Amino acid sequence: MIKKMTCISCPIGCELTVFVNGEIKVEGNRCPRGLEYAKNEVTNPKRILTISVKVEDGVMELVSAKTDKPVPKKMLHEIIEYIKGLKIKAPVKRGDIIVNDILSTGANLVATRTVLKKD
Amino acid sequence: MRREKVDVLIVGGGAAGLAAAISATKEGVKTVLLERDRSTGGVLNQCIHNGFGLHVYKEELTGPEFMERMWDELKEDVIRPNYTVLEIKPKTREVVTLSEEGLVIFEVKALVMATGARERPLSSLQIPGSRVAGVYTAGVAQKMVNIYNRLPGRKVLIVGSGDIGLIMARRLKIEGMDVVGVVEIMPEPGGLIRNVVQCLEDFEIPLWLSHTVVEIHGDQRLNAVTIAKVDKNKKPIPGTERKIKVDTLVTSVGLIPQNELIEGFVEMDPINKGPIIDEFMRTSIKWIFAAGNNVAIHDLVDFVYEEGKIAGYYAALISKNEKLPDSDKRFLRGQNVGVLLPQRFSQKKSFKIYLRPLKSFKKSILKFDDKVIRKFNWRIRPSEMIDLVVKDFNNFGPNVTVEVNEID
């Protein structure tokens, strides 16, 4: 099987040709992440999820957050719904873990900005 | 009214301005950064998606993370929020500002313009129909959702497949809106392919290429739009109209560099829509520098940051009365070259040039005069800015023609 895809590991977007024939071979990638991406894409596609989480008593109503590892694409919907139900207390610092091992994916949900407490 | 003397004054606190502040303060000169908003970071505040920082910080960061990394790098407190620049007086090197303390006039030795870009509004597309509520630019919708925790509506169509449009399609879908699709007047997407994949395909959002919005319906609030297919000349094809019920229209139809403060007296580039600059990020006025999206629209904040660093550094040198070499050499646009910077250079050291091809090419070469500089074995597109470092110019005359040609 031959598959054409665009690598989304970075904004360059290499056009990959993936040969799946027992072993997975990749052409068109300009860095090793392209190989990794293509392998995942034909077996279990994964994505980093970026989202926001509600904050109580903060100078902002929301804190932006991301999964610190890619999570399975087929679980995105479930993870999004879970995060929508969350509300955390200010202050939040960039890098704080909001949820450990979210829905047993092995990825943590971490804050990507600082939200100070409202005076 | 108060007067203040500064060595380097930076106008704008987005990525370019913050980067300029980082490098100017390192040179030990008195630096002030003016920001019209309450805090710095510019659009990075609301760009909560990732893809930033791969060049600069060697990590994939979200916008807010990139912004806070810059705050960490900036060791001195030079930021003045809530300052609006009213006027720049090139003869006296004065910058007139308004802030909570009233009128403040800065007397500057060097100036860095980092005023960024603003969004093209829908009205510039001249679509017939009433001017109803429910029509937002992508950046405004993004600010509502990501900063203020408000959804713009329930059912949305996105116009324009620039990166912000694609990212907002996904973002609004994640937040529970019904995203009916993205229409793009051009035959290919305006944004990065990675965003077509991870924003549209992943979330099963349709992309209608060669389509446009031909009519807006609604009384006070938008209730539907009519879209149609367009021909090669971007003219709607009669009979292809389709009315789609939506209460929200989000537009991502391009960015306009903001140069109102300087365009009256610096030389401007009509293609980049920004000031003509050299490899030191210096404009046609020797003490005025510019960096970022006000110079030309960039794809990557990393490039904007790098330009800001250069502008801040050389602005600091100028403020210490150091001389920079004259930039008496020019790049001229040859075939298939759109956005191009810098337009001038001095040939003294290596530097980076950025350009956009006018068309999409499967395989191509980049030539300076008749010399091949780079071969692209991969597809290049107008939507993806090309950056390359130029080292040796000894074999070129004062005018170097840059062109892109297709090869087999």
Boltz contact constraints between the chains, C-beta under 6 A:
constraints:
  - contact:
      token1: [A, 6]
      token2: [B, 193]
      max_distance: 6.0
  - contact:
      token1: [A, 6]
      token2: [B, 197]
      max_distance: 6.0
  - contact:
      token1: [A, 8]
      token2: [B, 194]
      max_distance: 6.0
  - contact:
      token1: [A, 8]
      token2: [B, 197]
      max_distance: 6.0
  - contact:
      token1: [A, 8]
      token2: [B, 198]
      max_distance: 6.0
  - contact:
      token1: [A, 10]
      token2: [B, 54]
      max_distance: 6.0
  - contact:
      token1: [A, 11]
      token2: [B, 51]
      max_distance: 6.0
  - contact:
      token1: [A, 11]
      token2: [B, 192]
      max_distance: 6.0
  - contact:
      token1: [A, 13]
      token2: [B, 192]
      max_distance: 6.0
  - contact:
      token1: [A, 13]
      token2: [B, 193]
      max_distance: 6.0
  - contact:
      token1: [A, 13]
      token2: [B, 194]
      max_distance: 6.0
  - contact:
      token1: [A, 48]
      token2: [B, 50]
      max_distance: 6.0
  - contact:
      token1: [A, 50]
      token2: [B, 48]
      max_distance: 6.0
  - contact:
      token1: [A, 50]
      token2: [B, 49]
      max_distance: 6.0
  - contact:
      token1: [A, 50]
      token2: [B, 50]
      max_distance: 6.0
  - contact:
      token1: [A, 50]
      token2: [B, 62]
      max_distance: 6.0
  - contact:
      token1: [A, 61]
      token2: [B, 149]
      max_distance: 6.0
  - contact:
      token1: [A, 62]
      token2: [B, 149]
      max_distance: 6.0
  - contact:
      token1: [A, 64]
      token2: [B, 48]
      max_distance: 6.0
  - contact:
      token1: [A, 64]
      token2: [B, 64]
      max_distance: 6.0
  - contact:
      token1: [A, 66]
      token2: [B, 62]
      max_distance: 6.0
  - contact:
      token1: [A, 80]
      token2: [B, 174]
      max_distance: 6.0
  - contact:
      token1: [A, 94]
      token2: [B, 68]
      max_distance: 6.0
  - contact:
      token1: [A, 112]
      token2: [B, 62]
      max_distance: 6.0
  - contact:
      token1: [A, 112]
      token2: [B, 64]
      max_distance: 6.0
  - contact:
      token1: [A, 112]
      token2: [B, 65]
      max_distance: 6.0
  - contact:
      token1: [A, 113]
      token2: [B, 64]
      max_distance: 6.0
